[in-house]
Amino acid sequence: MGLFLYQARTGKGELQKGRFEGASSAEVADHLLAAGLIPVDIRALPDPVEFTLGEVLGKNRAQSIGLVELQLFSRQLHTMLRAGVPILRALTSLRESSINPGFSKVLADINDGLGQGRELSMCLARHPKIFDSFYLAMVRVGEMTGRLDTVLDRLAVHLDFERRAREMVKGAIRYPIFVIVALMVAMLVINLFVIPAFSKVYAGMNTELPLMTRMLIGTSTFTKEYFHFLIGGAGVALLGFIGW
């Protein structure tokens, strides 16, 4: 037995969606027909699969779509359209040549949408995590003016500029970040090992310590008590920078 998603129309033409558990799509269709519904689409839901953390990270890394891949897509589609290749055939060729399984699925969905008569901008809008509002707006302009190939070329240039700008920013702040990390490590060593050794000596003195000394000891105590939270926050910040 498996779970199926179905779309069916009533006798009045109203569209209904739902789920049904059955042995096959034929059984689901028979059930819908018996209920007076006309099946439009029946799809089997995949069985849940368990993955290890390494497999999940590997899948996400393999299927992530960055600026370079989006730039190549725009450039290649521009070249094919300029050469007179129909857009459906061009997208099929790009999907078959893509080495990214995630992007291949996206291109297949876009191709299906175009085959159903939708505009390219509408098909791209179904994937907002890949094609942002600027990209969609430019494609709409190209569709309205009949210069889609030129717009795609401009988008490829824009994406290349954005990629280079990000690389320049990362390169410019890489050294300051290295210095900051080195200082943080040095401060951790001082607060975790050096100051506690002196605080034991001061604890045996029956005298009031200067304000600055008390502040240093308090900072050391805070660092020792919340050490794991500080390391976790620094790790999250580092991962955020790497993913940017």
C-alpha positions in Angstrom: 0.0 0.0 0.0 1.2 3.5 -0.9 0.0 7.0 -0.5 -1.1 8.9 -3.6 -1.8 12.6 -4.3 -4.6 13.2 -6.7 -6.4 16.0 -8.6 -9.8 15.4 -9.9 -12.7 17.3 -11.3 -16.4 17.1 -10.4 -19.2 16.9 -12.9 -19.4 20.7 -12.7 -15.7 21.1 -13.5 -14.6 22.0 -10.0 -11.0 20.9 -9.2 -10.5 18.8 -6.1 -7.2 17.7 -4.5 -6.5 15.1 -1.8 -4.7 12.0 -0.7 -5.7 8.4 -1.0 -3.9 5.2 0.2 -4.0 2.4 -2.3 -2.0 -0.4 -4.0 -1.6 1.4 -7.3 -2.7 4.5 -9.2 -5.3 2.4 -11.1 -7.0 1.6 -7.8 -7.0 5.3 -6.9 -8.5 6.1 -10.3 -11.2 3.5 -9.8 -12.0 4.9 -6.4 -12.3 8.5 -7.8 -14.5 7.3 -10.7 -16.8 5.4 -8.3 -17.1 8.7 -6.3 -18.2 10.5 -9.4 -14.9 12.3 -9.9 -12.8 12.5 -13.1 -9.1 11.9 -12.4 -6.8 14.6 -13.7 -3.5 13.8 -12.1 -2.4 10.9 -9.7 1.1 10.9 -8.2 2.7 8.4 -5.8 4.4 9.9 -2.7 7.9 8.6 -2.2 8.5 6.5 0.8 10.4 8.3 3.6 14.1 7.5 3.5 16.5 8.0 6.4 19.9 9.6 5.7 22.9 10.0 7.9 24.1 13.6 8.7 27.0 13.2 6.2 24.6 12.1 3.4 22.3 15.0 4.1 25.1 17.5 4.0 26.5 15.9 0.9 23.1 16.1 -0.9 22.7 19.7 0.1 26.2 20.5 -1.1 25.6 18.7 -4.4 22.2 20.3 -5.1 23.0 23.9 -4.0 22.8 26.3 -6.9 25.2 29.2 -6.7 25.9 32.4 -8.7 28.4 30.6 -11.1 25.8 28.0 -12.1 23.1 30.6 -12.6 25.4 32.7 -14.6 26.3 29.8 -16.9 22.6 28.9 -17.3 21.9 32.5 -18.3 24.8 32.7 -20.7 24.1 29.3 -22.3 20.4 30.0 -22.7 21.2 33.4 -24.3 23.6 31.7 -26.8 21.1 29.1 -27.8 18.2 31.6 -28.2 20.5 33.9 -30.2 21.3 30.9 -32.5 17.6 30.3 -33.1 17.2 27.2 -31.0 13.6 26.9 -29.6 13.5 27.5 -25.9 12.0 24.1 -25.0 14.8 22.4 -26.9 17.4 24.7 -25.3 16.1 24.0 -21.8 16.1 20.2 -22.5 19.7 20.4 -23.6 20.7 22.4 -20.5 18.9 19.9 -18.2 20.6 16.9 -19.8 24.1 18.5 -19.6 23.7 19.8 -16.0 25.8 17.9 -13.5 23.8 19.2 -10.6 20.8 16.9 -9.8 18.9 19.7 -8.0 19.3 22.1 -10.9 18.3 19.4 -13.4 15.0 19.0 -11.5 14.5 22.7 -11.6 15.1 22.9 -15.3 12.7 19.9 -15.8 10.0 21.7 -13.9 10.5 24.9 -16.0 10.4 22.9 -19.2 7.1 21.3 -18.1 5.6 24.7 -17.3 6.6 26.0 -20.7 5.1 22.9 -22.3 1.8 23.7 -20.6 1.8 27.2 -22.1 3.1 29.3 -19.2 5.5 32.1 -19.7 9.2 31.7 -18.7 8.9 34.3 -15.9 6.0 32.4 -14.4 8.0 29.1 -14.5 11.0 30.8 -12.9 8.9 32.3 -10.2 8.1 28.8 -8.9 11.7 28.7 -7.6 12.2 31.9 -5.6 15.3 30.5 -3.8 17.1 30.4 -7.1 15.7 33.2 -9.2 15.3 36.4 -7.2 12.9 39.3 -7.9 15.5 41.2 -10.0 16.1 38.2 -12.2 12.3 37.6 -12.7 11.7 41.3 -13.4 14.4 41.3 -16.1 13.0 38.2 -17.7 9.5 39.8 -17.8 11.0 42.8 -19.5 12.6 40.5 -22.1 9.4 38.7 -22.7 7.4 41.9 -23.2 10.0 43.5 -25.5 10.8 40.4 -27.4 14.5 40.6 -26.5 14.8 37.8 -24.1 18.2 36.7 -25.4 19.6 40.2 -24.9 18.2 40.3 -21.3 19.7 36.9 -20.5 23.1 38.2 -21.7 22.8 41.2 -19.4 21.8 39.0 -16.5 24.9 36.9 -17.1 27.0 40.0 -17.0 25.3 41.2 -13.8 25.7 37.8 -12.1 29.4 37.7 -13.0 29.8 41.2 -11.5 28.0 40.2 -8.3 30.1 37.1 -8.0 33.4 39.1 -8.4 32.2 41.7 -5.9 31.5 39.0 -3.3 34.9 37.5 -3.9 36.6 40.9 -3.5 34.7 41.6 -0.2 35.6 38.2 1.2 39.2 38.7 0.2 39.3 42.1 1.8 37.9 41.0 5.2 39.7 37.6 5.3 42.8 39.0 7.0 41.0 41.1 9.6 38.9 38.1 10.5 42.1 36.0 10.9 43.5 38.7 13.2 40.2 38.8 15.2 40.2 35.0 15.6 43.8 35.0 16.7 43.0 37.7 19.3 39.9 35.7 20.5 42.0 32.6 21.0 44.6 34.5 22.9 41.9 36.1 25.1 40.4 32.6 25.8 43.8 31.3 26.8 44.4 34.2 29.2 40.9 34.0 30.7 40.8 30.3 31.0 44.3 29.6 32.3 46.4 32.7 33.2 43.9 34.9 35.2 42.5 31.9 37.2 46.1 31.1 38.4 46.5 34.7 39.6 43.0 34.8 41.1 44.0 31.9 43.4 46.9 33.9 44.7 44.8 37.0 45.2 42.1 34.9 47.0 44.6 34.3 49.9 45.1 38.0 50.4 42.9 39.8 52.9 42.9 43.1 50.9 40.6 44.8 48.5 41.7 44.4 44.9 41.8 47.3 42.4 38.7 47.8 40.2 40.6 46.8 37.0 41.8 43.5 38.6 38.3 42.7 39.8 37.0 43.3 36.3 39.6 41.0 34.8 38.7 38.2 37.3 35.0 38.7 36.6 35.6 38.4 32.9 37.6 35.2 33.4 34.9 33.7 35.6 32.2 34.6 33.0 34.3 33.0 30.2 34.8 29.8 32.1 31.1 29.5 32.9 29.8 30.3 29.4 32.7 28.9 27.4 30.5 26.5 25.4 28.1 29.2 24.4 30.9 31.5 23.3 32.5 28.7 21.2 29.1 27.9 19.7 28.3 31.5 18.8 31.7 31.9 17.2 31.2 28.7 15.2 27.8 29.8 13.9 29.2 33.2 12.9 32.1 31.4 11.0 29.7 29.0 9.2 27.5 32.0 8.3 30.5 33.8 6.7 31.6 30.7 4.8 28.0 30.2 3.5 27.7 33.8 2.4 
